[in-house]
């Protein structure tokens, strides 16, 4: 004769909690991967856009006898013609970038621009994005994207 137990077949509370813990761990790992991919995509967008802005700056300088836009209004001159900029550009044959969105990095912040470059050899201007952490310097996804640093232009 077989004996029947008084407990119903199924999961115990301990089994349920263990399964829940495993599912929570898998969901966390998946969310972490999605966040990393999103950051990588934003960095790639930033690199693509900064190269478009650099090209627009170079075309602007060709049209204006080698002069780059002044700090004020800055990169806005790549989108719309100047109104009362001093010194007034010789010619404006823009727009020099596809859209105003091009002037934003992958995180939706405007690129940093300075018409007085630095470095050795001296650069004609500075153009950079401070990266995911929005502060100068950093490593990995937080590293700055700078047109004069080829290593920063690799995702």
C-alpha positions as CSV (number, residue, x, y, z in Angstrom):
1,X,0.0,0.0,0.0
2,X,1.2,3.5,-0.8
3,X,1.2,6.3,1.7
4,X,-0.1,9.6,0.8
5,X,1.2,12.7,2.3
6,X,-1.0,15.5,3.6
7,X,0.9,18.2,1.7
8,X,-0.4,19.2,-1.8
9,X,2.1,18.8,-4.6
10,X,3.6,22.1,-5.9
11,X,6.1,24.8,-5.0
12,X,7.2,25.6,-1.5
13,X,7.7,29.2,-0.5
14,X,11.4,28.6,-0.6
15,X,11.2,27.3,-4.2
16,X,9.1,30.3,-5.2
17,X,11.5,32.8,-3.6
18,X,14.5,31.1,-5.3
19,X,12.7,31.2,-8.7
20,X,11.8,34.9,-8.1
21,X,15.4,35.7,-7.2
22,X,16.7,34.0,-10.4
23,X,14.2,36.0,-12.5
24,X,15.1,39.2,-10.8
25,X,18.8,38.6,-11.4
26,X,18.2,37.9,-15.1
27,X,16.0,41.0,-15.5
28,X,18.8,43.1,-13.9
29,X,21.4,41.7,-16.2
30,X,19.1,42.4,-19.2
31,X,18.4,46.0,-18.1
32,X,22.2,46.5,-17.6
33,X,22.9,45.3,-21.1
34,X,20.2,47.6,-22.6
35,X,21.6,50.6,-20.7
36,X,25.1,49.9,-22.0
37,X,23.9,49.6,-25.5
38,X,21.9,52.8,-25.2
39,X,25.1,54.6,-24.0
40,X,27.1,53.2,-26.8
41,X,24.5,54.3,-29.3
42,X,24.5,57.8,-27.8
43,X,28.3,57.9,-28.1
44,X,28.2,56.8,-31.7
45,X,25.6,59.5,-32.5
46,X,27.9,62.1,-30.8
47,X,30.9,61.0,-32.9
48,X,28.8,61.1,-36.1
49,X,27.4,64.6,-35.3
50,X,30.7,66.1,-34.2
51,X,32.3,65.1,-37.5
52,X,29.4,66.7,-39.4
53,X,29.9,69.9,-37.3
54,X,33.6,69.8,-38.0
55,X,33.0,69.5,-41.7
56,X,30.5,72.4,-41.5
57,X,33.1,74.6,-39.7
58,X,35.6,73.8,-42.4
59,X,33.2,74.7,-45.2
60,X,32.3,77.9,-43.3
61,X,36.0,78.8,-43.1
62,X,36.4,78.2,-46.8
63,X,33.6,80.6,-47.6
64,X,35.0,83.2,-45.2
65,X,38.7,83.5,-46.0
66,X,39.8,81.0,-43.4
67,X,37.9,82.6,-40.5
68,X,35.8,80.3,-38.2
69,X,32.6,81.5,-36.5
70,X,33.2,83.6,-33.4
71,X,32.3,82.3,-30.0
72,X,29.1,84.3,-30.0
73,X,26.9,83.3,-31.7
74,X,29.2,80.3,-32.3
75,X,27.8,77.2,-34.0
76,X,24.5,78.8,-34.7
77,X,26.2,80.4,-37.7
78,X,26.3,77.0,-39.3
79,X,22.5,76.9,-39.4
80,X,21.2,80.4,-40.1
81,X,22.8,83.5,-41.6
82,X,24.2,86.1,-39.3
83,X,22.3,89.2,-38.5
84,X,24.6,91.5,-36.6
85,X,27.8,89.5,-36.0
86,X,31.0,91.5,-35.8
87,X,33.2,90.8,-37.6
88,X,30.6,90.1,-40.2
89,X,31.4,87.0,-42.3
90,X,32.3,87.7,-45.9
91,X,29.9,85.2,-47.3
92,X,27.3,82.9,-45.9
93,X,26.4,80.0,-48.2
94,X,24.8,77.7,-45.6
95,X,23.4,76.0,-43.9
96,X,26.6,74.1,-43.3
97,X,25.0,71.3,-41.2
98,X,21.8,69.4,-42.0
99,X,19.8,70.6,-39.0
100,X,19.9,72.2,-35.6
101,X,19.8,68.8,-34.0
102,X,23.2,68.2,-35.5
103,X,24.6,70.7,-33.0
104,X,23.6,68.5,-30.1
105,X,25.5,65.5,-28.8
106,X,23.9,62.1,-28.3
107,X,22.8,63.1,-24.9
108,X,20.9,66.2,-26.2
109,X,23.4,68.7,-25.0
110,X,25.0,71.4,-27.2
111,X,28.6,70.8,-28.3
112,X,31.2,72.9,-26.7
113,X,32.9,75.3,-29.1
114,X,35.7,77.9,-28.8
115,X,37.0,79.9,-31.7
116,X,40.5,80.0,-30.1
117,X,42.2,76.7,-30.3
118,X,45.1,75.4,-28.3
119,X,47.6,72.5,-28.5
120,X,50.8,71.7,-30.3
121,X,50.4,72.4,-33.2
122,X,47.9,75.1,-32.4
123,X,44.4,74.3,-33.5
124,X,42.2,76.9,-35.2
125,X,39.2,76.1,-32.9
126,X,38.1,73.7,-30.2
127,X,35.0,71.4,-30.5
128,X,34.1,68.7,-28.0
129,X,31.4,66.9,-26.1
130,X,32.1,66.1,-22.4
131,X,30.7,62.6,-22.8
132,X,28.0,60.7,-20.9
133,X,29.0,62.2,-17.5
134,X,28.9,65.8,-18.8
135,X,32.2,66.7,-17.2
136,X,35.7,67.1,-18.7
137,X,37.9,64.1,-18.8
138,X,36.6,60.6,-18.0
139,X,37.2,57.1,-19.3
140,X,35.1,54.7,-21.3
141,X,31.6,56.0,-22.0
142,X,32.3,59.0,-19.9
143,X,35.3,60.0,-22.0
144,X,35.2,63.3,-23.9
145,X,34.7,63.3,-27.7
146,X,37.1,65.8,-29.2
147,X,37.7,66.4,-32.9
148,X,41.4,66.8,-32.3
149,X,41.8,63.5,-30.5
150,X,41.4,60.6,-32.9
151,X,41.2,58.1,-30.1
152,X,38.0,59.8,-28.8
153,X,36.3,59.3,-32.2
154,X,36.2,55.5,-31.8
155,X,33.1,54.1,-30.0
